[in-house]
Amino acid sequence: MVAGGCSSMQGGKSGQDLARTGPTVLNARVNPSTIELNRNMQPSQAPEILAEVKDFNSKITEVKLRFIHAPMEISMQNVGGTTWKATLSPEQVKALAVGGQTMRYEANIIARNEDGDMSVSSDPVEVAVKTPDMGSQATG
C-alpha cells in the first residue's frame, strides 16, 4: 500500500512494536511538516496530525494530542480503521506562532481503550510553525 518513501516509515514495523495489551500508537506524522502562516497569521492549509492506534483486545475510546511545552491538548477523531486525526484550528496555530520565527513544538499522542488502559506515543511528533517577519512590509 505504501509505495513511495516516507522517511518516518523506515521499512515498516514488526509485531514486536505492538503492545500485547492496551493501545499502541504508531506512525505519528504531521502534514504539512512545517505550518507556514501568511501576514494575516493564517495557515496556508489546515494542519493535520495523524497516527495509527492499534489495540488487539479492546476498543480505542479516546486519542489526544498533548503538547509537551505548551498548554494545549487536542482531541483526535477516528477517520477509519486504526487512523486517528487532529486538525489544528487557525486560532490554535496562532497561539503557537512567534512573529518572524519558526517555532518547533513536540507533542505526544495519548490513547485510551474501553478497559481504561492508556498508552503514550514512544516518539513525540514535531509541530513546526513558521511566521513571517511582520517588521518588514515588503510585498512578494
Steps between C-alpha positions, in 0.01 A plus 500: 500500500786739573706517184696823526740576777385671815809549714301442817398148390856356490397170348193438715452365850517150636244336724748550785421873487138433601388472860346166593239677710382857476532748216811558289562829315687460169607714206411843639549773241425867428377638168642741396830442681533878550185710542560830321293802596431795272516865606145469636624221730293241312636158393519433125338158561327336796773322699424137585661257740438134417580182691420131488366360828477122537355290781447126461279447805287809553333785314685835489276760662714813510811637327651841580788713379671662800773760452800455731608863555179682411167490687304342216316170464295406195258208463558275201223340296498154345492544122481128418664178608791572733560856374436796732525868401525837673460823305647817650268799474638836379465628860704208638772554238506873575545422871814299413643764264775755575548779242800458271591161651460131429389349829531124551277323749487137602172324575411154625208294380311341788257213439253339740289187451164402647677296774669820623847402374701796375804532274721792393679515165861382532626796296338845510394665175657833410268785409686792336331839455672753269389862523607784268693795641227758549755783527587511130211612284649375173250331274580185314 
